[in-house]
Amino acid sequence: MHLKLEDITSKEIMPGYHGKLVHTETMTLAFWDVEKDAEVPEHNHVNEQVMHVVEGEFELTLEGETKTYRAGDIVVIGSYKKHSGKALTPCKLLDVFSPPREEYK
């Protein structure tokens, strides 16, 4: 498989979170453009998640601990760990989920 990010259609998965999604047999990659102040409510899921902040500042609360992450930061979120987030600035994020996020297909 070969794709160009510019050719993938963006989907607004939740308010302010515009994602270009790539699904493989074992993972989902989500390339997000996030609007300033857009929030993700607290949730958890079976999927392990790795979040990479490509641009901007993103506030993430993981299991009750809140930190601000900036370009170059990577956070590993384990399966079923409660987390929420908010874009403090416009952000570009890359999330990798395993297994794939079926609800994003």
Secondary structure by P-SEA (a helix, b strand, c coil): cccccccbbbbcccccbbbbccccccbbbbbccccccccccccccccbbbbbbcbbbbbbbcccbbbbbcccbbbbbcccccbbbbccccbbbbbbbcccccccc
